[in-house]
Amino acid sequence: MLDSLRRGFSFFVDRLSKTELTPEKIRPALQELELALLSSDVALPVAEEICEQVEKELTGVQAPRFGDKRGSVRETLRNAVFRVLQAGEVDFLGLVEEKRRRREPFVVLFVGVNGTGKTTTIAKVARYLLDRGYSVLLACSDTYRAGAIEQLGEHARRLGVRMLQHQYGADPAAVAYDAVAHARARGIDVVLIDTAGRMQTNRNLMDELAKIKRVVEPDLTILTVDALTGNDAAEQAQQFHKHIGIDATILTKVDADVKGGAALSVIHTTKKPIIFIGTGQKYTDLQPFQPKKFVDMIIPESGGPGRT
């Protein structure tokens, strides 16, 4: 995975490692790097920011005039990418534990477009919490899509957790409200709320999501984004953040993403962190997102292949 992004960075390091680091020499290579980033699903503003930062730091850097500058170039590039990935932190388990100490349920509202793997991601997060000793309640506020209740219900059955539901056509906000009340009354630690997959351009549906958020006042609003959607990932993130306000993102299907630019684009667009990445279909295929590890994957410190 992430092969395209890795190749683009590797080519840039190789090209500049044996040339004088002057603006005249650096800029043509940066133009090629920008094109490589765009072809790897990195949004234009992100690609421009990385290239500008690299040019600023590399120009005039103290390095052997004719020797191999690979180390200096690679470190500068790593720093520029790492800056993009730094968008604050969400201590997910710390926040959950804080609410548990107050004997209040921690409420998470999941939003995202159809097909991003949102419902499966909710099940993965539930498993992540169960494995760490927290009790979980699933809430199906997707009351329109045929099969939505059955899908989330099957995950609940497999995980051995309760799910709160109403009938199809019910008010999604009422489902979420009742789920939080149910959890509070029974001492359940975490409520994970599934919602209908919204097309980010549909204002009426976005307003409905905003209503759910007003009613339950979730502790976290998490956007699920499919890494395979390419540049559309940044557009989705921008629209959801504009209309609803998100606190973090979970990037799904990262195991199948050969390009790798979605992570950079989503974080840059929202200025909110990615907290988990989905790496497969099993409930355990959910990993905390670590910016340094991501950088190591695409720009290895040693200059090796960086395969995963």
N, C-alpha and C positions, 0 to 999 in steps of 0.2 A: 504494500500500500504506500501511498504518497510518492510513488516513483517519479512522476512528472516534476513535482516541486523539487525533489532531491536532485534530479538531473540538471535542472536549470541553475540551481545554486552551485553545483559542482562545476559546471562549465564556466561560470563566472569566476570562481576561485582559480581554476586552472588558467584561464586567460590572463588574469591580472597578476598571477604569481610570478610571472617572468617579464613584466614590463615596468617601466618607470611610472610611479604613481603621481602623475601630473593630470590636471583637468583635461588636457588634450587627449591623453591616453585612456583616462577613466571613463569619459562620457560615452564614447561609442560602445564600450562594454556594458555600461549601465542601460543604454537603449535596448541592447539585446536582452539584458536581464529583465527589463520591464516587460518586454514582449513575452518572455518565458513565463513570467509570473501571471500575466493575463491569460495565457494559454493553459495555465494550471488552476484556473478559476479564482484567482486573486482579483478582487475588485480594483478598478483603476485608482481610486484614491489611496488605497493601501499600497499598491505597487509604487506609486509616485512617492509616498512617504518613505518607504524603505529605500528607494533609490536616492532620494535627496539626503537622507541620513548617512548612507554609505559614502556618497560623494563628499559630504562635509567632513566626515571623519578620516577618509582615506587620503584626501588631497594633502600632500606635503608630509605624510606620515614618515617618521624616521625609520627607514628600512634600507637594506643593502641596495645600492643603485642598480646593480645588474644581477644580484642574487635572487634566490627564491623567496618571494614574499608571501608564500602560501599561508603561513601562520597568522600574519597581520591581517590579510584580506579575510580569512575565514573568521577570525575573532570579531572583526568589525561587522561582518554580515550577520553573525550570530547575535550580536548585541542589538542590531537594528530590528531583527525579527522578534527578539525577546521583548523589546519595548512595546511592539504592537500587541503582544499577547498579555501584557500586564494591564489588566482592567479591573484592579481590585480583587478581592477574594471573598468567597462565601464559605464560611466554616459550617457546612451543612449539618454535620453531626453535633457540633457545638451548639448550634441554634436549636436543634431538636432537643438536646439534653437540657438546655436552659428552660424551655417550655415544660418539659416533664417535671423538672424540679418545682415549677409553679403549679403543677397539676392541671395544666391546660393542654389541649391538643395542638400539635403543630400542624398547620394547614398549608398544603401545597396545591396550587392551581396550575394545571398543565394546559397549555395552549399550543396550537400548531396546525398546519395545513394537513388535509387528508394525505395519507401515504407516507408520512414521515416516520411512522413506527411509534406514534405517541402512546397508544394503549399498551403495546408490548413494553415500552420504556417504563411506563408506570409500574408494570408488574416487576420489572427488573429492580426499580428503586424500592419497591415493597420487599423484595427478597434481600436486598442490601441492608435494609433496616431490620428485618426479621433476624438476619444472621448476627446482628449486633445487639439483639435483645430488646428491640422496640416492638410494641404492638401496633398494628396497622388496620385501618379501615379504608376500603375503596369506595368511591362515590361515582356513580355513573350519571353525570350531567349531560351526556350526549343522548338526548331523548328523541332524536330525529332520524339518525342513520339506522337503516334496517340492520339488525344483528349486533348493534353496538352493545346493548345490555347483555346479550348472550356471550359476546366476546370477552368483555370484562369479567362477567360472571364465571367463565371457564378459568380465567387466570386466578380469580379468587379461590375457586375450588382447588386448583392445583397447589396453590400456596397455603391453603388452610386458613384463609382470613375471611372476614365478613365483607359483604358489599351491600351498600344501601342503594336502592333504586326506586323509581316511580314508574308508572306506565309510559309507553311511548306517547309523545305529544305533550307531556307534562312540562311545567316551567323548570328549566335547568337550574335557575337560581334557587328555587324551592328545594330541589334535590340536594344541592350543595349545603344550604342552610340546615336542612334536617340532618345531614351527615355530621356536620360539626356539632350540632346539639346532641346527637346520639353518642358521638365520641366523648364529649364532655361528661355526659351522664354516666357513662360506663368506664371512664378512666382509660380510654384508648389513647395511645401516645401520638399517633400521626394519622392525618386524613389526607389521602391522595385523590384529587378530584379530576376525573377525565371529562373532557369537553368535546363537542363536535369539531371536526376538522374544518376550520374556517378558511375560505379563500380570502387572502389578505386584502383584496380589493373590494370585498362586499361589506359596505358600511353597516347595513342593518345587522348582519351577523356579528360584526366586530362590536357593535353597540350592546348586543346581547351578552357577549363575553365581559364587557366592561360592567354590565349590571351584576353578573355573578361576582365579580371582584368587589363591587361596592357592598354587596349583601354579606359576603363571608369574610371580607378583609383578610385575605390569606397572608401568611407569613412570608411565603415565597411565591412568585409567579414565574414559572419556568416555561420557556419556549423550546419545543423540540424541532430540530432542523435536520433534514436529510443531507448528509455530506455529498451525496451524488447529484444534488440539484444544481451544483455549480454556482454561477453568478446569481441565480435566483435566490440562493440562500441569504445573501446580504439584503436583497429587496424584501424578502419575507420578514427578516429580523427588523428591518427599519420600520415597516408598516405596523407590525405587532407592537413594537416598542412605542411608536408614535400614538397609537390609538388605545392601547391598554396599559402599557408600562410593564416591562419585564425586569426581573432581578437577575436572571441567569439563563444560560442555554445548556441543553444537552444535545450533543451532536451525534446523530445515529448513523449506522452503516459505515463507520470509519474503516472497518476491515475491508470493505469493497472499494474504497476511494483511492484510485490510482493517481489522482491529481494533487489533492491536499490543500487547495487554497481556501476552502470553505471556512475553516477555523479562523484563519487570519481575517477574512472578510467580515464574518459575523461579529467578532470581538471589536474590530475597528468601527463597525457601523453602530453598534449599540453602546460601546464603552462598558459592557457588562461581561462578566467572566463566563467561560464554559466550565461547568462543574463536573460533568461526566461525559464520557464518550461510550457509545455502544459499539461493541466489537464482534457481535455474532448474534445468534438466535436464542441461545440458552439464557436462562434467568441470571446466571452468574457472569454473563458477558457484558459487564458494565464496570468501567474503570474511572476513578477520579482523574480529571484532566490535570496534567502537570506541564506547565509551560516549558520548563527546562527540558523535560523528557521529549516533548514535541520538537524542540529545537535540535536536540541531539539526534533525533530520527532523520531530520531533513538536512542538517549541516553538522555532521559528526565532528567532534573536536579533533580526532586523530586524522581526519581526512579519509577514513575507510569507507566502505560501501554503505554503512549505516542501515543494513537490512533489518527488517523486523520479522 
